[in-house]
């Protein structure tokens, strides 16, 4: 199979069979008739189309209004390759595309070719003109974001922050990694990594697949957002006082406890998600965390895991996770407004349940990966109104356009002591 056929297969599984993009990649990547180089190019082509699918299809239907679903997919991949991916030689793809159009009784006329050429040199011309510049629809198409999300961000944060966030989300994400040990010594022996402004955090040189680095296999670093440096710097982490982490999706931030207190540090992990639980168990083994207890449990059953209260209790529930817009190509097509009520209810429940296990004078640390006031500041205010024994010590919303490149929020809530 060539890159075009392979990209069609991946995309078909995602769009028409509702298979998650990462799962579709695993399925196709195991096929014996797909070479490594073909798979790599096809993955980029398919991912680029899925990420930009709305505006690409809009342009295809604009010039081929009666095209079939299969013909539309061929046209979308062709246009995606010309505008974004550029992984298949244009001459090769043109031959394939013209044959596909012949089956549809269509042709690539000079007028259509001219339009496609203009789009390939000026991406702003992808927007066909039916949307008013600056409207919710215009911004949604330009930045490949759900319309309801654009509307919500504009209402909650204003036009300036919304535009800057959308623009930043359309750029490549910078991934940060926490060095376990001395950063200067690590950089001296690992030339593929470069320094950052953040203590103990590095990033990779352009083009390096960090997962292929032996430093990961040896447990010398782990992926971590700079946000957690800000959070941990604000806490009185103490090896002699109990720390608990409750989370509902895969996130390795709890390894920061190990990085600060050493591999002998004692803390408890309560994981409300099966895949995240198995990932945590692997991390415990990989980093030789002999004093870490790990439980798979929902927030309703914490008592069965830890009967005593904690000095610091992290709450990291499943959220709308809008950070994934820039990371996962098919997040756009799986992100729906009607999911929000259930997500918010679960976040509130997790915060409520975990708060019962914070000792007097201790901290409840609420962390979510999203940009939505109903899941962040508003939810925390509701909690504080209902729990007079907690006070807000610190909170911050991060944005994808700031130095962290992250859409995360945290709040540190302190439980009053009898001396207050």
One Martini backbone bead per residue (centre of mass of N, CA, C, O) as a GRO file, in nm:
protein
  420
    1UNK     BB    1   0.097   0.036   0.020
    2UNK     BB    2   0.043   0.356   0.000
    3UNK     BB    3  -0.003   0.664   0.143
    4UNK     BB    4  -0.289   0.713   0.038
    5UNK     BB    5  -0.422   0.442   0.114
    6UNK     BB    6  -0.343   0.456   0.414
    7UNK     BB    7  -0.486   0.723   0.481
    8UNK     BB    8  -0.768   0.622   0.406
    9UNK     BB    9  -0.784   0.398   0.615
   10UNK     BB   10  -0.751   0.564   0.869
   11UNK     BB   11  -0.982   0.770   0.814
   12UNK     BB   12  -1.215   0.569   0.790
   13UNK     BB   13  -1.202   0.467   1.081
   14UNK     BB   14  -1.259   0.744   1.213
   15UNK     BB   15  -1.512   0.860   1.049
   16UNK     BB   16  -1.691   0.579   0.987
   17UNK     BB   17  -1.601   0.386   1.260
   18UNK     BB   18  -1.519   0.540   1.529
   19UNK     BB   19  -1.209   0.541   1.555
   20UNK     BB   20  -0.956   0.618   1.717
   21UNK     BB   21  -0.668   0.742   1.604
   22UNK     BB   22  -0.464   0.572   1.776
   23UNK     BB   23  -0.597   0.301   1.701
   24UNK     BB   24  -0.573   0.318   1.393
   25UNK     BB   25  -0.265   0.325   1.393
   26UNK     BB   26  -0.218   0.047   1.518
   27UNK     BB   27  -0.363  -0.122   1.306
   28UNK     BB   28  -0.205  -0.023   1.049
   29UNK     BB   29   0.092  -0.053   1.161
   30UNK     BB   30   0.062  -0.388   1.157
   31UNK     BB   31   0.075  -0.402   0.863
   32UNK     BB   32   0.269  -0.569   0.626
   33UNK     BB   33   0.196  -0.364   0.364
   34UNK     BB   34   0.333  -0.135   0.561
   35UNK     BB   35   0.560   0.082   0.573
   36UNK     BB   36   0.725   0.300   0.770
   37UNK     BB   37   0.726   0.543   0.574
   38UNK     BB   38   0.432   0.529   0.486
   39UNK     BB   39   0.307   0.551   0.768
   40UNK     BB   40   0.421   0.825   0.843
   41UNK     BB   41   0.290   0.989   0.608
   42UNK     BB   42  -0.005   0.895   0.654
   43UNK     BB   43  -0.039   1.003   0.942
   44UNK     BB   44  -0.005   1.301   0.871
   45UNK     BB   45  -0.227   1.322   0.658
   46UNK     BB   46  -0.464   1.224   0.829
   47UNK     BB   47  -0.426   1.416   1.074
   48UNK     BB   48  -0.458   1.679   0.911
   49UNK     BB   49  -0.745   1.632   0.817
   50UNK     BB   50  -0.886   1.584   1.088
   51UNK     BB   51  -0.806   1.862   1.205
   52UNK     BB   52  -0.919   2.015   0.914
   53UNK     BB   53  -1.196   1.899   0.812
   54UNK     BB   54  -1.411   2.123   0.793
   55UNK     BB   55  -1.262   2.320   0.588
   56UNK     BB   56  -1.198   2.114   0.372
   57UNK     BB   57  -1.486   2.017   0.305
   58UNK     BB   58  -1.598   2.293   0.234
   59UNK     BB   59  -1.418   2.319  -0.025
   60UNK     BB   60  -1.506   2.066  -0.174
   61UNK     BB   61  -1.816   2.134  -0.186
   62UNK     BB   62  -1.778   2.405  -0.336
   63UNK     BB   63  -1.662   2.248  -0.610
   64UNK     BB   64  -1.818   1.951  -0.520
   65UNK     BB   65  -2.145   1.919  -0.443
   66UNK     BB   66  -2.186   1.592  -0.571
   67UNK     BB   67  -2.001   1.431  -0.412
   68UNK     BB   68  -1.896   1.162  -0.276
   69UNK     BB   69  -1.764   1.026   0.000
   70UNK     BB   70  -1.513   0.903  -0.136
   71UNK     BB   71  -1.445   1.150  -0.310
   72UNK     BB   72  -1.415   1.344  -0.074
   73UNK     BB   73  -1.175   1.203   0.059
   74UNK     BB   74  -0.981   1.236  -0.176
   75UNK     BB   75  -1.000   1.548  -0.187
   76UNK     BB   76  -0.914   1.606   0.105
   77UNK     BB   77  -0.632   1.475   0.089
   78UNK     BB   78  -0.529   1.642  -0.144
   79UNK     BB   79  -0.561   1.923  -0.010
   80UNK     BB   80  -0.402   1.862   0.246
   81UNK     BB   81  -0.132   1.805   0.106
   82UNK     BB   82  -0.103   2.092  -0.024
   83UNK     BB   83  -0.141   2.267   0.249
   84UNK     BB   84  -0.006   2.079   0.493
   85UNK     BB   85   0.158   1.802   0.469
   86UNK     BB   86   0.348   1.725   0.220
   87UNK     BB   87   0.400   1.381   0.172
   88UNK     BB   88   0.309   1.384  -0.128
   89UNK     BB   89   0.371   1.402  -0.434
   90UNK     BB   90   0.196   1.600  -0.643
   91UNK     BB   91   0.200   1.431  -0.903
   92UNK     BB   92   0.101   1.167  -0.779
   93UNK     BB   93  -0.169   1.280  -0.659
   94UNK     BB   94  -0.292   1.393  -0.924
   95UNK     BB   95  -0.331   1.127  -1.067
   96UNK     BB   96  -0.511   0.996  -0.857
   97UNK     BB   97  -0.732   1.221  -0.846
   98UNK     BB   98  -0.824   1.220  -1.142
   99UNK     BB   99  -0.924   0.925  -1.136
  100UNK     BB  100  -1.133   0.968  -0.910
  101UNK     BB  101  -1.302   1.180  -1.068
  102UNK     BB  102  -1.382   1.004  -1.311
  103UNK     BB  103  -1.568   0.814  -1.139
  104UNK     BB  104  -1.759   1.082  -1.081
  105UNK     BB  105  -1.769   1.277  -1.338
  106UNK     BB  106  -1.512   1.454  -1.291
  107UNK     BB  107  -1.301   1.761  -1.277
  108UNK     BB  108  -0.993   1.943  -1.293
  109UNK     BB  109  -1.023   2.247  -1.335
  110UNK     BB  110  -0.874   2.547  -1.377
  111UNK     BB  111  -1.041   2.685  -1.153
  112UNK     BB  112  -0.985   2.480  -0.928
  113UNK     BB  113  -0.679   2.483  -0.945
  114UNK     BB  114  -0.653   2.782  -0.875
  115UNK     BB  115  -0.780   2.763  -0.595
  116UNK     BB  116  -0.585   2.555  -0.475
  117UNK     BB  117  -0.331   2.728  -0.516
  118UNK     BB  118  -0.417   2.966  -0.339
  119UNK     BB  119  -0.449   2.802  -0.079
  120UNK     BB  120  -0.151   2.686  -0.067
  121UNK     BB  121  -0.038   3.000  -0.033
  122UNK     BB  122  -0.326   3.084   0.129
  123UNK     BB  123  -0.500   2.985   0.406
  124UNK     BB  124  -0.722   3.213   0.433
  125UNK     BB  125  -0.879   3.093   0.166
  126UNK     BB  126  -1.039   2.859   0.297
  127UNK     BB  127  -1.242   3.065   0.354
  128UNK     BB  128  -1.523   3.101   0.143
  129UNK     BB  129  -1.722   3.368   0.251
  130UNK     BB  130  -1.986   3.278   0.434
  131UNK     BB  131  -1.819   3.416   0.669
  132UNK     BB  132  -1.788   3.636   0.905
  133UNK     BB  133  -1.554   3.824   1.016
  134UNK     BB  134  -1.525   3.725   1.361
  135UNK     BB  135  -1.697   3.502   1.388
  136UNK     BB  136  -1.758   3.203   1.521
  137UNK     BB  137  -1.736   3.047   1.254
  138UNK     BB  138  -1.471   3.166   1.155
  139UNK     BB  139  -1.294   3.079   1.398
  140UNK     BB  140  -1.357   2.779   1.388
  141UNK     BB  141  -1.238   2.735   1.102
  142UNK     BB  142  -0.958   2.865   1.130
  143UNK     BB  143  -0.895   2.691   1.427
  144UNK     BB  144  -1.029   2.416   1.472
  145UNK     BB  145  -1.305   2.466   1.645
  146UNK     BB  146  -1.561   2.453   1.829
  147UNK     BB  147  -1.817   2.668   1.831
  148UNK     BB  148  -1.904   2.651   2.132
  149UNK     BB  149  -1.618   2.723   2.238
  150UNK     BB  150  -1.586   3.001   2.120
  151UNK     BB  151  -1.836   3.120   2.252
  152UNK     BB  152  -1.755   3.062   2.547
  153UNK     BB  153  -1.484   3.213   2.556
  154UNK     BB  154  -1.594   3.494   2.481
  155UNK     BB  155  -1.780   3.513   2.730
  156UNK     BB  156  -1.558   3.449   2.962
  157UNK     BB  157  -1.272   3.608   2.823
  158UNK     BB  158  -1.290   3.724   2.552
  159UNK     BB  159  -1.146   3.807   2.252
  160UNK     BB  160  -0.842   3.816   2.311
  161UNK     BB  161  -0.801   3.540   2.454
  162UNK     BB  162  -0.936   3.368   2.241
  163UNK     BB  163  -0.748   3.431   2.004
  164UNK     BB  164  -0.477   3.354   2.142
  165UNK     BB  165  -0.561   3.062   2.197
  166UNK     BB  166  -0.625   2.970   1.910
  167UNK     BB  167  -0.349   3.037   1.792
  168UNK     BB  168  -0.178   2.859   1.982
  169UNK     BB  169  -0.331   2.586   1.913
  170UNK     BB  170  -0.216   2.599   1.602
  171UNK     BB  171   0.045   2.529   1.735
  172UNK     BB  172   0.309   2.378   1.831
  173UNK     BB  173   0.389   2.182   2.086
  174UNK     BB  174   0.561   2.204   2.388
  175UNK     BB  175   0.760   1.972   2.549
  176UNK     BB  176   0.809   1.870   2.883
  177UNK     BB  177   1.088   1.768   3.112
  178UNK     BB  178   1.170   1.592   3.400
  179UNK     BB  179   1.448   1.586   3.587
  180UNK     BB  180   1.620   1.325   3.758
  181UNK     BB  181   1.818   1.548   3.894
  182UNK     BB  182   2.078   1.686   3.726
  183UNK     BB  183   2.049   1.897   3.463
  184UNK     BB  184   2.337   1.962   3.369
  185UNK     BB  185   2.434   1.667   3.350
  186UNK     BB  186   2.219   1.571   3.151
  187UNK     BB  187   2.287   1.767   2.912
  188UNK     BB  188   2.584   1.666   2.877
  189UNK     BB  189   2.475   1.353   2.795
  190UNK     BB  190   2.208   1.492   2.631
  191UNK     BB  191   2.200   1.645   2.318
  192UNK     BB  192   1.875   1.622   2.248
  193UNK     BB  193   1.858   1.827   2.477
  194UNK     BB  194   1.712   2.128   2.621
  195UNK     BB  195   1.684   2.410   2.775
  196UNK     BB  196   1.501   2.597   3.024
  197UNK     BB  197   1.349   2.831   3.245
  198UNK     BB  198   1.295   2.578   3.410
  199UNK     BB  199   1.328   2.399   3.671
  200UNK     BB  200   1.425   2.077   3.562
  201UNK     BB  201   1.351   2.156   3.262
  202UNK     BB  202   1.306   2.012   2.940
  203UNK     BB  203   1.371   1.972   2.589
  204UNK     BB  204   1.357   1.911   2.254
  205UNK     BB  205   1.469   1.874   1.965
  206UNK     BB  206   1.399   1.903   1.658
  207UNK     BB  207   1.241   1.588   1.567
  208UNK     BB  208   1.235   1.443   1.833
  209UNK     BB  209   1.158   1.134   1.974
  210UNK     BB  210   1.134   1.098   2.306
  211UNK     BB  211   1.053   0.787   2.325
  212UNK     BB  212   1.353   0.702   2.202
  213UNK     BB  213   1.485   0.763   2.458
  214UNK     BB  214   1.688   0.621   2.706
  215UNK     BB  215   1.609   0.808   2.945
  216UNK     BB  216   1.330   0.676   2.988
  217UNK     BB  217   1.414   0.385   3.046
  218UNK     BB  218   1.605   0.492   3.299
  219UNK     BB  219   1.451   0.722   3.465
  220UNK     BB  220   1.556   1.043   3.408
  221UNK     BB  221   1.258   1.111   3.297
  222UNK     BB  222   0.951   1.315   3.260
  223UNK     BB  223   0.652   1.421   3.180
  224UNK     BB  224   0.590   1.787   3.225
  225UNK     BB  225   0.431   2.053   3.331
  226UNK     BB  226   0.505   2.369   3.448
  227UNK     BB  227   0.262   2.397   3.635
  228UNK     BB  228   0.379   2.200   3.863
  229UNK     BB  229   0.592   2.393   3.961
  230UNK     BB  230   0.400   2.606   4.072
  231UNK     BB  231   0.246   2.426   4.267
  232UNK     BB  232   0.481   2.303   4.442
  233UNK     BB  233   0.598   2.583   4.528
  234UNK     BB  234   0.315   2.642   4.701
  235UNK     BB  235   0.399   2.398   4.880
  236UNK     BB  236   0.433   2.197   5.194
  237UNK     BB  237   0.627   1.964   5.140
  238UNK     BB  238   0.628   1.651   5.340
  239UNK     BB  239   0.768   1.347   5.429
  240UNK     BB  240   0.602   1.342   5.728
  241UNK     BB  241   0.344   1.396   5.548
  242UNK     BB  242   0.052   1.333   5.405
  243UNK     BB  243   0.010   1.220   5.060
  244UNK     BB  244  -0.246   1.263   4.802
  245UNK     BB  245  -0.362   1.112   4.488
  246UNK     BB  246  -0.628   1.204   4.267
  247UNK     BB  247  -0.716   1.032   3.956
  248UNK     BB  248  -0.876   1.002   3.600
  249UNK     BB  249  -0.600   1.032   3.440
  250UNK     BB  250  -0.322   1.033   3.258
  251UNK     BB  251  -0.073   1.148   3.498
  252UNK     BB  252   0.274   1.216   3.614
  253UNK     BB  253   0.293   1.443   3.847
  254UNK     BB  254   0.358   1.264   4.105
  255UNK     BB  255   0.671   1.246   4.039
  256UNK     BB  256   0.747   1.516   4.181
  257UNK     BB  257   0.768   1.401   4.462
  258UNK     BB  258   1.015   1.227   4.402
  259UNK     BB  259   1.199   1.459   4.289
  260UNK     BB  260   1.194   1.612   4.578
  261UNK     BB  261   1.214   1.353   4.801
  262UNK     BB  262   1.253   1.091   4.665
  263UNK     BB  263   1.221   0.739   4.625
  264UNK     BB  264   1.131   0.714   4.945
  265UNK     BB  265   0.874   0.835   4.916
  266UNK     BB  266   0.552   0.884   5.070
  267UNK     BB  267   0.252   0.787   4.888
  268UNK     BB  268  -0.080   0.815   4.749
  269UNK     BB  269  -0.270   0.635   4.500
  270UNK     BB  270  -0.580   0.729   4.330
  271UNK     BB  271  -0.746   0.554   4.065
  272UNK     BB  272  -1.030   0.625   3.829
  273UNK     BB  273  -0.858   0.452   3.601
  274UNK     BB  274  -0.740   0.185   3.442
  275UNK     BB  275  -0.510   0.294   3.256
  276UNK     BB  276  -0.385   0.478   3.476
  277UNK     BB  277  -0.323   0.253   3.675
  278UNK     BB  278  -0.120   0.091   3.498
  279UNK     BB  279   0.072   0.327   3.462
  280UNK     BB  280   0.140   0.366   3.761
  281UNK     BB  281   0.258   0.083   3.808
  282UNK     BB  282   0.491   0.120   3.608
  283UNK     BB  283   0.621   0.365   3.750
  284UNK     BB  284   0.681   0.230   4.019
  285UNK     BB  285   0.877   0.026   3.891
  286UNK     BB  286   1.068   0.210   3.724
  287UNK     BB  287   1.130   0.409   3.998
  288UNK     BB  288   1.132   0.255   4.266
  289UNK     BB  289   0.849   0.290   4.456
  290UNK     BB  290   0.823   0.143   4.760
  291UNK     BB  291   0.623   0.379   4.920
  292UNK     BB  292   0.387   0.331   4.712
  293UNK     BB  293   0.041   0.346   4.705
  294UNK     BB  294  -0.199   0.170   4.488
  295UNK     BB  295  -0.532   0.258   4.374
  296UNK     BB  296  -0.845   0.139   4.251
  297UNK     BB  297  -1.074   0.422   4.252
  298UNK     BB  298  -1.321   0.601   4.346
  299UNK     BB  299  -1.421   0.878   4.529
  300UNK     BB  300  -1.635   0.712   4.709
  301UNK     BB  301  -1.380   0.491   4.809
  302UNK     BB  302  -1.146   0.614   4.987
  303UNK     BB  303  -1.175   0.484   5.271
  304UNK     BB  304  -1.062   0.199   5.167
  305UNK     BB  305  -0.764   0.327   5.125
  306UNK     BB  306  -0.772   0.593   5.340
  307UNK     BB  307  -0.846   0.644   5.672
  308UNK     BB  308  -0.660   0.883   5.672
  309UNK     BB  309  -0.551   1.197   5.670
  310UNK     BB  310  -0.429   1.473   5.479
  311UNK     BB  311  -0.216   1.739   5.406
  312UNK     BB  312  -0.212   1.654   5.093
  313UNK     BB  313  -0.471   1.688   4.829
  314UNK     BB  314  -0.510   1.568   4.516
  315UNK     BB  315  -0.732   1.684   4.245
  316UNK     BB  316  -0.772   1.492   3.920
  317UNK     BB  317  -1.012   1.507   3.723
  318UNK     BB  318  -1.210   1.469   3.484
  319UNK     BB  319  -1.227   1.664   3.185
  320UNK     BB  320  -1.257   1.845   2.897
  321UNK     BB  321  -0.964   1.882   2.789
  322UNK     BB  322  -0.872   2.128   2.577
  323UNK     BB  323  -0.571   2.059   2.526
  324UNK     BB  324  -0.633   1.831   2.302
  325UNK     BB  325  -0.668   2.007   2.044
  326UNK     BB  326  -0.338   2.003   1.987
  327UNK     BB  327  -0.286   1.674   2.016
  328UNK     BB  328  -0.570   1.561   1.892
  329UNK     BB  329  -0.716   1.533   1.593
  330UNK     BB  330  -1.015   1.397   1.699
  331UNK     BB  331  -1.126   1.588   1.922
  332UNK     BB  332  -1.324   1.764   1.763
  333UNK     BB  333  -1.531   1.510   1.697
  334UNK     BB  334  -1.553   1.442   2.036
  335UNK     BB  335  -1.654   1.736   2.103
  336UNK     BB  336  -1.928   1.808   2.330
  337UNK     BB  337  -2.155   1.999   2.497
  338UNK     BB  338  -2.331   1.758   2.633
  339UNK     BB  339  -2.083   1.672   2.833
  340UNK     BB  340  -2.051   1.892   3.061
  341UNK     BB  341  -2.248   1.827   3.293
  342UNK     BB  342  -2.111   1.556   3.371
  343UNK     BB  343  -1.829   1.665   3.425
  344UNK     BB  344  -1.900   1.872   3.648
  345UNK     BB  345  -2.032   1.674   3.844
  346UNK     BB  346  -1.774   1.502   3.884
  347UNK     BB  347  -1.587   1.725   3.990
  348UNK     BB  348  -1.758   1.797   4.237
  349UNK     BB  349  -1.754   1.516   4.364
  350UNK     BB  350  -1.447   1.487   4.396
  351UNK     BB  351  -1.404   1.734   4.575
  352UNK     BB  352  -1.589   1.650   4.801
  353UNK     BB  353  -1.468   1.370   4.873
  354UNK     BB  354  -1.168   1.467   4.923
  355UNK     BB  355  -1.216   1.683   5.150
  356UNK     BB  356  -1.261   1.469   5.388
  357UNK     BB  357  -0.919   1.402   5.368
  358UNK     BB  358  -0.846   1.675   5.519
  359UNK     BB  359  -0.665   1.824   5.732
  360UNK     BB  360  -0.597   2.042   5.950
  361UNK     BB  361  -0.418   2.279   5.758
  362UNK     BB  362  -0.460   2.164   5.493
  363UNK     BB  363  -0.449   2.067   5.136
  364UNK     BB  364  -0.653   2.134   4.850
  365UNK     BB  365  -0.578   2.024   4.513
  366UNK     BB  366  -0.706   2.163   4.221
  367UNK     BB  367  -0.688   1.990   3.893
  368UNK     BB  368  -0.728   2.112   3.550
  369UNK     BB  369  -0.752   2.051   3.182
  370UNK     BB  370  -0.872   2.371   3.124
  371UNK     BB  371  -1.120   2.618   2.963
  372UNK     BB  372  -1.363   2.664   3.220
  373UNK     BB  373  -1.537   2.820   3.463
  374UNK     BB  374  -1.731   2.582   3.544
  375UNK     BB  375  -1.458   2.403   3.626
  376UNK     BB  376  -1.331   2.630   3.807
  377UNK     BB  377  -1.406   2.905   3.959
  378UNK     BB  378  -1.707   2.835   4.000
  379UNK     BB  379  -1.671   2.563   4.145
  380UNK     BB  380  -1.500   2.673   4.380
  381UNK     BB  381  -1.711   2.877   4.488
  382UNK     BB  382  -1.923   2.671   4.556
  383UNK     BB  383  -1.755   2.511   4.754
  384UNK     BB  384  -1.695   2.747   4.954
  385UNK     BB  385  -1.997   2.810   5.020
  386UNK     BB  386  -2.029   2.496   5.139
  387UNK     BB  387  -1.720   2.541   5.287
  388UNK     BB  388  -1.617   2.717   5.562
  389UNK     BB  389  -1.342   2.535   5.623
  390UNK     BB  390  -1.251   2.680   5.355
  391UNK     BB  391  -0.977   2.837   5.178
  392UNK     BB  392  -0.836   3.056   4.950
  393UNK     BB  393  -0.495   3.078   4.851
  394UNK     BB  394  -0.478   2.973   4.537
  395UNK     BB  395  -0.494   3.075   4.183
  396UNK     BB  396  -0.477   2.951   3.828
  397UNK     BB  397  -0.477   3.039   3.488
  398UNK     BB  398  -0.376   2.887   3.201
  399UNK     BB  399  -0.217   2.940   2.878
  400UNK     BB  400  -0.114   2.864   2.552
  401UNK     BB  401   0.040   3.167   2.540
  402UNK     BB  402   0.221   3.102   2.756
  403UNK     BB  403   0.508   2.963   2.901
  404UNK     BB  404   0.353   2.673   2.928
  405UNK     BB  405   0.134   2.594   2.702
  406UNK     BB  406  -0.136   2.586   2.893
  407UNK     BB  407  -0.468   2.442   2.989
  408UNK     BB  408  -0.469   2.529   3.319
  409UNK     BB  409  -0.594   2.463   3.657
  410UNK     BB  410  -0.559   2.598   3.998
  411UNK     BB  411  -0.637   2.516   4.351
  412UNK     BB  412  -0.573   2.626   4.686
  413UNK     BB  413  -0.718   2.466   4.969
  414UNK     BB  414  -0.768   2.553   5.306
  415UNK     BB  415  -0.792   2.405   5.609
  416UNK     BB  416  -0.903   2.485   5.890
  417UNK     BB  417  -0.808   2.544   6.209
  418UNK     BB  418  -0.852   2.576   6.551
  419UNK     BB  419  -0.664   2.848   6.544
  420UNK     BB  420  -0.842   3.036   6.338
   0.00000   0.00000   0.00000
